């Protein structure tokens, strides 16, 4: 059975690009355009990995999603994707958020596929 990846991003272009690359490499993709929808799909679909946009419908939506996710004790691996130009400008501690990896948008699709497969086990 193929590994399942949940993409949570409010930009349909990024969802489409990621989905195309991931599916071409044998992964099954589920998508959501809001943190709320993403959390519902996470609980119902039980993906192996989550790709999460940091800033969605509200500037802190990705952070809220992470807090809610880890607050429930869910340990699903999460790749945070950010379009913030310089990761050093991010004023948060990634370890405290519980993210497994942070990737800068636009992400290298080959690396994204590789990391999804690695984190999915």
Buried (B, 14 or more C-beta within 10 A) or exposed (E): EEBBBBBBBBEEEBBEBBBEBBBEBEBBBBBBBBBBEBBEBBEEEEBBBBBBBBBBEEEBBBBBBBBBBBEEEBEBBBBBBBEBEEEEEBEEEBEEBBBBBBBEBEBEBEEBBEBBBEBBE
